[in-house]
Amino acid sequence: MECDIENVVVHGEIPKDLDISYFRNGPDPQFAPRGKHHWFGGDGMVHGFHIQNGKVSYRNRWSRTQKWSLEREAGKSLFSAFNPMDCDPSVAGLQTDGTANTNIVWHGDKLLALEEGHAPFELDSRTLDSKGAWDFAGEYSDRMTAHPKIDPKTGEMLFFGYMVGEPLGNGMSYQVVDSGGKLTRSDHFNAPIASMVHDFITTDEHVIFPIFPLTGSLDRAMSGQPAFAWEPNKGAHIGVMRRTDSIDKIRWYDIDPCYVFHALNAYTKGNTIVAHMMQFEEAPLFPHVDGSRADPKKANARLCEWTIDLSENGGIKRRYLDDITGEFPRLDERFVGLENRFGYYAASTVADGGLGFDAIAHQDLKLDKRTLFQLPDGDKTGEPIFVPKSKTAEEGEGYLISVIYRANQNRSDLVIFDAENISDGPIATAELPHRVPHGFHGNWKYNS
């Protein structure tokens, strides 16, 4: 369903200094899937919330990718999420511009919907109308992560691609574009193993490529087995490179198997990199090579601190900061790659964890203190986004924004918290009359 709401019903008071447009992306299949359904395979739908003068307007649109358009014309699903053997014969071997369903970023005066198997897909920031795939003025049109990092000092956007070249292979790329969107660097290298690399880590001095044993295999896919599967015997490999070095200077560290979908942040301090991420002992949502399911006790993420010793004989130490499980970590984006004090994430307070998040967590990394806002029974939250009160506000002074599903009413709300006092509950709620499907990531831009 696509719709427009000019004045969303608001409870509470939206701060007058909150003058932004917030965009959230996620998978929303227009037709029943072919083959096995996977959450990652739905068509990208962007939900836009325009917040200004204490009011909220809302609009949502599917990204009109080639896949979406072909399936709309056919009146049915044609493509499989991961296994090419499940595609309709009419599109066998056809390459499209993807699903554009994972993240959305504003950079170089462009609103880009991202999905890691393809190039970005551009949308109009006001209407959400589709403009089509963006190839950086003809300079790069290959795979791009859904989690680029924007350097707050230079405005550069750093990103990578995995399984570049050979399908389901170990080829990777690394790119940098300047603040205006011009490609300034593009490199290719081979990872130790063919892996699903969802996110990476940057500091103001280093780039870190985490290669985990959620492996891809074309042979498996072509024989009807899982294209992606958990192979812990292949270990985890962490590549570290100075941003000013050539790509052949990547240094590889080997660690025990684990998985990370999302990093919170990292910074370089002397001869050490400190990184915080939501670490799983075992990758969720994907099977083992033999088809067995992931161990639910291990397939839950917890906030973990990595300390990477850059000295000649250095290694990587890891320690969990909390027992509570969670995902979708975010920070004040003005501190990307720099030492930050605060982080925020969607949390699960139930005993077995899982991906149904019933709380929002505020983490003070300096005091090693976590504060929670517990949602009402049945409600689930998505990723919390931080917006500073002003461009010069201190870190942590601002608002948290999230989309919450009200299960008992089968609809969703946009909620706004004072980020320094989330346990007090929302200061304002924009009430939607319909459900926003569970999605992934969002970002915001100033309206002026």
C-alpha positions as CSV (number, residue, x, y, z in Angstrom):
1,M,0.0,0.0,0.0
2,E,1.2,3.5,-0.9
3,C,-0.4,6.6,0.6
4,D,0.0,10.2,1.6
5,I,-1.0,11.8,4.9
6,E,-0.8,15.6,5.0
7,N,-1.2,16.0,8.8
8,V,-0.5,13.0,10.9
9,V,-2.3,13.0,14.3
10,V,0.3,14.0,16.9
11,H,0.1,13.3,20.7
12,G,2.4,15.3,22.9
13,E,4.5,18.2,21.5
14,I,7.1,18.0,18.8
15,P,10.0,20.3,19.5
16,K,10.1,23.3,17.2
17,D,13.9,22.8,16.6
18,L,13.2,19.4,15.1
19,D,13.1,20.4,11.4
20,I,14.0,17.3,9.4
21,S,12.8,14.7,7.0
22,Y,13.3,11.1,8.2
23,F,13.4,8.3,5.7
24,R,13.1,4.6,6.6
25,N,13.7,1.7,4.2
26,G,12.7,-1.9,4.4
27,P,11.5,-5.0,2.4
28,D,7.8,-5.1,1.5
29,P,7.1,-7.7,-1.2
30,Q,4.4,-6.8,-3.6
31,F,3.7,-10.4,-4.4
32,A,4.1,-13.8,-2.7
33,P,7.8,-14.9,-3.1
34,R,9.1,-17.6,-5.2
35,G,10.9,-20.4,-3.4
36,K,11.6,-20.0,0.3
37,H,10.7,-16.7,1.7
38,H,13.5,-14.6,3.3
39,W,13.0,-11.3,5.1
40,F,15.9,-9.8,3.0
41,G,14.2,-10.5,-0.3
42,G,11.3,-8.1,-0.3
43,D,10.9,-5.0,-2.6
44,G,12.2,-1.8,-1.1
45,M,9.7,0.6,0.3
46,V,10.7,3.9,1.7
47,H,8.6,5.7,4.4
48,G,9.2,9.4,4.6
49,F,8.2,11.5,7.6
50,H,8.5,15.3,7.1
51,I,8.8,17.0,10.5
52,Q,8.4,20.8,10.6
53,N,6.8,23.4,12.8
54,G,5.5,20.8,15.3
55,K,3.7,18.9,12.5
56,V,4.3,15.6,10.7
57,S,3.4,14.6,7.1
58,Y,3.9,11.1,5.8
59,R,4.4,9.4,2.4
60,N,5.5,6.0,1.4
61,R,6.6,4.6,-2.0
62,W,8.0,1.4,-3.4
63,S,11.2,1.9,-5.3
64,R,10.4,1.3,-8.9
65,T,13.4,-1.0,-9.6
66,Q,13.5,-3.1,-12.7
67,K,12.5,-6.1,-10.7
68,W,9.5,-4.3,-9.2
69,S,8.4,-3.1,-12.6
70,L,8.7,-6.5,-14.3
71,E,6.8,-8.2,-11.5
72,R,4.1,-5.5,-11.5
73,E,3.6,-6.0,-15.2
74,A,3.5,-9.8,-14.8
75,G,1.2,-9.6,-11.8
76,K,3.3,-12.1,-9.9
77,S,6.7,-12.7,-8.4
78,L,9.4,-13.6,-10.9
79,F,12.7,-13.5,-9.0
80,S,14.0,-15.5,-6.0
81,A,15.7,-13.8,-3.1
82,F,18.9,-15.9,-3.2
83,N,18.6,-19.0,-5.3
84,P,18.6,-18.4,-9.1
85,M,17.1,-21.9,-9.6
86,D,13.8,-20.6,-8.1
87,C,13.4,-17.7,-10.6
88,D,10.7,-17.8,-13.3
89,P,12.0,-19.1,-16.6
90,S,11.0,-15.8,-18.3
91,V,13.7,-13.9,-16.3
92,A,16.4,-16.6,-16.2
93,G,19.8,-15.0,-16.3
94,L,18.4,-11.5,-16.3
95,Q,20.4,-8.9,-14.3
96,T,18.4,-6.2,-12.6
97,D,19.1,-3.2,-10.4
98,G,18.1,-5.1,-7.3
99,T,15.5,-4.5,-4.6
100,A,16.8,-1.2,-3.0
101,N,15.4,-2.4,0.3
102,T,17.9,-2.1,3.1
103,N,19.1,1.5,3.9
104,I,18.7,5.0,2.7
105,V,21.2,7.8,2.9
106,W,21.5,11.5,1.9
107,H,24.9,12.3,0.4
108,G,26.0,14.6,-2.4
109,D,22.5,16.1,-2.6
110,K,21.1,12.7,-3.5
111,L,18.7,10.4,-1.7
112,L,20.1,6.9,-2.3
113,A,18.3,3.6,-1.4
114,L,20.8,0.9,-0.8
115,E,20.9,-2.9,-1.0
116,E,24.2,-4.6,-0.9
117,G,23.9,-6.7,-4.1
118,H,23.7,-3.7,-6.5
119,A,24.5,-0.1,-7.1
120,P,22.5,2.6,-5.2
121,F,19.0,3.5,-6.4
122,E,18.1,7.3,-6.4
123,L,14.8,8.7,-5.2
124,D,13.5,12.2,-5.1
125,S,13.8,13.5,-1.5
126,R,10.5,15.4,-1.6
127,T,8.2,13.0,-3.6
128,L,10.0,9.7,-3.1
129,D,9.6,9.2,-6.9
130,S,12.1,6.8,-8.4
131,K,14.9,8.2,-10.4
132,G,16.8,4.9,-11.1
133,A,20.2,3.4,-10.4
134,W,23.0,5.8,-9.6
135,D,26.5,4.9,-10.9
136,F,28.4,7.9,-9.6
137,A,28.4,9.7,-13.0
138,G,29.5,6.5,-14.8
139,E,32.4,5.8,-12.5
140,Y,31.1,2.9,-10.5
141,S,28.0,0.7,-11.0
142,D,28.9,-2.5,-9.1
143,R,27.8,-3.8,-5.7
144,M,27.8,-1.3,-2.8
145,T,27.2,-2.1,0.8
146,A,24.0,-0.8,2.5
147,H,26.2,0.6,5.2
148,P,28.5,3.3,3.9
149,K,30.3,5.6,6.4
150,I,30.2,9.4,6.0
151,D,33.3,11.1,7.5
152,P,32.0,13.9,9.6
153,K,35.2,15.9,9.1
154,T,35.6,15.7,5.3
155,G,32.0,14.7,4.1
156,E,33.5,11.8,2.2
157,M,31.5,8.6,1.9
158,L,33.4,5.4,2.2
159,F,31.9,2.1,1.1
160,F,32.7,-1.4,-0.1
161,G,31.2,-4.2,-2.1
162,Y,31.4,-7.9,-1.5
163,M,31.2,-10.9,-4.0
164,V,32.3,-8.5,-6.7
165,G,33.1,-10.2,-10.0
166,E,32.6,-13.9,-9.6
167,P,29.1,-14.7,-8.3
168,L,29.2,-15.7,-4.6
169,G,33.0,-15.4,-4.7
170,N,35.6,-13.7,-2.5
171,G,36.1,-10.6,-4.6
172,M,35.7,-7.3,-2.8
173,S,36.0,-3.6,-3.6
174,Y,36.6,-0.4,-1.6
175,Q,35.5,3.0,-2.8
176,V,35.6,6.6,-1.6
177,V,33.5,9.5,-2.9
178,D,34.0,13.1,-2.0
179,S,31.4,15.3,-0.3
180,G,29.9,16.2,-3.7
181,G,29.5,12.6,-4.7
182,K,32.5,12.3,-7.0
183,L,34.4,9.0,-7.0
184,T,38.0,9.6,-5.8
185,R,39.2,6.1,-5.1
186,S,38.2,2.6,-6.2
187,D,40.2,-0.6,-5.4
188,H,39.6,-4.3,-5.6
189,F,41.0,-7.2,-3.5
190,N,40.2,-10.8,-2.5
191,A,39.0,-11.7,1.0
192,P,40.3,-14.8,2.7
193,I,36.9,-16.5,2.2
194,A,33.7,-15.8,0.2
195,S,31.5,-14.2,2.9
196,M,28.3,-12.1,3.3
197,V,29.9,-8.9,4.6
198,H,27.0,-6.7,5.6
199,D,28.8,-3.9,7.4
200,F,32.3,-2.6,7.9
201,I,34.1,-0.2,10.3
202,T,35.9,3.0,9.7
203,T,37.9,5.5,11.9
204,D,39.4,8.8,10.9
205,E,42.6,6.8,10.2
206,H,41.6,3.2,9.4
207,V,39.2,1.0,7.5
208,I,38.3,-2.4,8.9
209,F,36.9,-5.2,6.8
210,P,35.3,-8.0,8.9
211,I,35.1,-11.3,7.1
212,F,32.9,-13.8,8.9
213,P,32.1,-17.5,8.1
214,L,28.6,-16.8,6.7
215,T,29.8,-18.1,3.4
216,G,28.5,-18.0,-0.2
217,S,28.8,-20.9,-2.6
218,L,27.6,-20.9,-6.2
219,D,28.0,-24.7,-6.3
220,R,25.6,-25.0,-3.3
221,A,23.1,-22.7,-4.9
222,M,23.1,-24.4,-8.2
223,S,22.5,-27.8,-6.5
224,G,19.5,-26.5,-4.6
225,Q,21.3,-26.1,-1.3
226,P,21.6,-22.8,0.7
227,A,23.5,-20.1,-1.3
228,F,24.6,-18.7,2.1
229,A,25.4,-20.9,5.1
230,W,27.2,-20.8,8.4
231,E,30.6,-22.5,8.2
232,P,32.4,-21.8,11.5
233,N,35.3,-24.0,10.6
234,K,36.4,-21.3,8.2
235,G,37.0,-18.9,11.0
236,A,36.7,-15.1,11.0
237,H,39.2,-12.8,9.4
238,I,39.5,-9.1,10.2
239,G,41.3,-6.9,7.6
240,V,42.7,-3.5,8.8
241,M,44.1,-0.8,6.5
242,R,45.2,2.8,7.0
243,R,43.0,5.0,4.9
244,T,46.0,6.5,3.2
245,D,47.6,3.1,2.3
246,S,47.3,1.2,-0.9
247,I,44.9,-1.8,-0.8
248,D,47.7,-4.3,-0.8
249,K,48.6,-3.1,2.7
250,I,45.6,-4.7,4.3
251,R,46.7,-6.6,7.4
252,W,44.6,-9.7,8.3
253,Y,43.9,-10.8,11.9
254,D,42.4,-14.3,12.5
255,I,39.8,-14.7,15.3
256,D,37.4,-17.3,16.5
257,P,34.2,-17.5,14.5
258,C,31.4,-15.0,15.2
259,Y,29.1,-12.8,13.2
260,V,28.3,-9.1,13.1
261,F,25.5,-7.5,11.0
262,H,26.0,-4.0,12.4
263,A,28.8,-2.0,13.9
264,L,28.1,0.9,16.3
265,N,31.3,2.8,15.7
266,A,35.1,2.7,16.0
267,Y,38.0,5.0,16.7
268,T,41.8,5.0,16.5
269,K,43.7,5.8,19.7
270,G,47.4,5.6,19.4
271,N,48.4,2.1,18.3
272,T,44.9,0.7,19.1
273,I,41.5,0.6,17.4
274,V,38.5,0.4,19.7
275,A,35.3,-0.8,18.0
276,H,31.8,-1.5,19.3
277,M,29.4,-3.8,17.5
278,M,26.4,-6.1,18.0
279,Q,28.1,-9.5,18.0
280,F,26.5,-12.9,17.4
281,E,28.2,-16.2,18.4
282,E,26.5,-17.7,15.3
283,A,24.8,-16.0,12.3
284,P,21.0,-15.8,12.6
285,L,18.5,-16.1,9.7
286,F,20.7,-18.5,7.7
287,P,21.2,-22.3,8.0
288,H,24.3,-24.4,8.6
289,V,25.8,-26.0,5.5
290,D,23.8,-29.2,6.3
291,G,20.5,-27.2,6.3
292,S,20.1,-27.2,10.1
293,R,18.9,-24.1,11.8
294,A,21.1,-21.7,13.8
295,D,21.3,-22.4,17.5
296,P,18.8,-19.8,19.0
297,K,21.0,-19.4,22.1
298,K,23.9,-18.3,20.0
299,A,22.1,-16.4,17.3
300,N,21.4,-13.4,19.5
301,A,23.6,-10.2,19.3
302,R,25.0,-8.4,22.3
303,L,27.0,-5.2,22.5
304,C,30.7,-6.2,22.3
305,E,33.9,-4.1,22.5
306,W,36.8,-5.0,20.2
307,T,40.3,-3.8,21.0
308,I,42.6,-4.2,17.9
309,D,46.3,-4.0,18.8
310,L,48.1,-2.5,15.8
311,S,51.6,-3.4,17.0
312,E,53.6,-6.0,15.0
313,N,52.6,-8.9,17.2
314,G,49.2,-7.5,18.2
315,G,45.9,-9.3,18.2
316,I,42.2,-8.6,18.8
317,K,40.6,-8.8,22.3
318,R,36.8,-8.9,22.7
319,R,34.5,-8.4,25.7
320,Y,30.8,-8.2,26.0
321,L,29.5,-5.0,27.6
322,D,26.0,-6.3,28.5
323,D,23.9,-9.5,28.7
324,I,20.9,-7.9,27.0
325,T,20.4,-8.8,23.4
326,G,19.8,-6.2,20.6
327,E,20.5,-5.0,17.1
328,F,20.4,-1.9,14.9
329,P,23.0,0.2,16.8
330,R,23.3,3.9,16.1
331,L,25.1,7.0,17.3
332,D,25.3,10.7,16.8
333,E,26.6,10.6,13.2
334,R,28.8,13.7,13.9
335,F,31.1,11.2,15.7
336,V,31.4,8.5,13.1
337,G,35.0,7.2,13.2
338,L,35.8,9.3,16.3
339,E,35.6,8.5,20.0
340,N,32.0,8.6,21.0
341,R,30.4,8.3,24.4
342,F,26.8,7.3,23.6
343,G,25.1,4.6,21.5
344,Y,21.5,3.5,21.0
345,Y,20.0,0.3,19.8
346,A,16.8,-1.8,19.6
347,A,16.8,-4.3,22.5
348,S,15.1,-7.5,23.5
349,T,14.4,-8.1,27.2
350,V,12.8,-11.5,26.9
351,A,14.9,-14.5,28.1
352,D,15.6,-16.0,24.7
353,G,16.2,-12.7,22.9
354,G,15.4,-12.9,19.3
355,L,14.7,-10.2,16.7
356,G,11.4,-9.0,18.2
357,F,12.7,-5.9,20.0
358,D,10.6,-4.7,22.9
359,A,12.8,-1.9,24.3
360,I,15.1,0.9,23.2
361,A,18.6,1.0,24.9
362,H,20.8,4.1,25.6
363,Q,24.4,3.1,26.3
364,D,26.9,5.3,28.0
365,L,30.2,3.8,27.0
366,K,32.2,6.1,29.4
367,L,30.2,5.1,32.5
368,D,29.5,1.6,31.2
369,K,25.8,2.3,32.0
370,R,22.7,1.2,30.0
371,T,19.3,2.8,30.3
372,L,16.1,1.3,28.8
373,F,12.7,2.4,27.7
374,Q,10.4,-0.7,27.9
375,L,7.6,-0.8,25.3
376,P,4.1,-1.8,26.2
377,D,3.3,-5.5,25.9
378,G,3.2,-6.7,22.3
379,D,4.8,-3.5,20.8
380,K,8.0,-3.8,18.8
381,T,10.5,-1.1,17.9
382,G,12.7,-0.7,14.9
383,E,16.1,1.1,14.7
384,P,16.4,4.2,16.8
385,I,17.9,7.2,15.0
386,F,19.7,10.1,16.8
387,V,19.1,13.7,15.7
388,P,21.1,16.5,17.5
389,K,19.2,19.5,18.9
390,S,21.5,21.7,16.8
391,K,24.6,21.4,14.7
392,T,26.6,22.6,17.6
393,A,24.9,20.6,20.4
394,E,27.0,18.4,22.7
395,E,27.1,14.7,21.9
396,G,23.9,13.1,23.3
397,E,21.9,16.3,23.3
398,G,19.1,15.6,20.9
399,Y,16.3,13.3,20.0
400,L,15.8,9.6,19.3
401,I,13.3,8.7,16.6
402,S,11.9,5.3,15.9
403,V,9.0,3.5,14.3
404,I,7.1,1.3,16.7
405,Y,4.6,-1.4,15.8
406,R,1.5,-1.4,18.0
407,A,0.6,-5.1,17.8
408,N,-2.7,-4.9,19.6
409,Q,-3.9,-2.3,17.0
410,N,-2.0,-3.6,14.0
411,R,-0.6,-0.2,13.1
412,S,2.5,1.9,13.7
413,D,3.6,5.1,15.3
414,L,6.6,7.4,14.8
415,V,7.9,8.2,18.3
416,I,10.2,10.9,19.4
417,F,12.3,10.8,22.7
418,D,14.5,13.2,24.5
419,A,17.7,11.2,23.9
420,E,19.1,12.0,27.3
421,N,15.9,10.8,29.1
422,I,14.5,7.9,27.1
423,S,13.2,6.1,30.2
424,D,10.7,8.9,30.6
425,G,9.0,7.7,27.4
426,P,8.2,9.6,24.2
427,I,7.8,13.3,24.2
428,A,5.7,13.1,21.1
429,T,4.0,10.4,19.0
430,A,2.8,10.6,15.4
431,E,0.0,8.1,15.0
432,L,-0.4,6.3,11.7
433,P,-3.6,4.6,10.8
434,H,-1.8,1.6,9.2
435,R,1.1,-0.8,9.8
436,V,4.6,0.0,8.7
437,P,6.1,-3.4,7.9
438,H,9.2,-4.4,9.9
439,G,12.1,-2.9,8.1
440,F,15.8,-2.2,8.4
441,H,17.4,1.2,8.4
442,G,16.8,4.9,8.1
443,N,18.4,8.3,8.1
444,W,17.5,11.9,8.1
445,K,18.3,15.3,6.5
446,Y,17.7,18.9,7.5
447,N,14.8,20.5,5.7
448,S,16.9,23.6,5.0
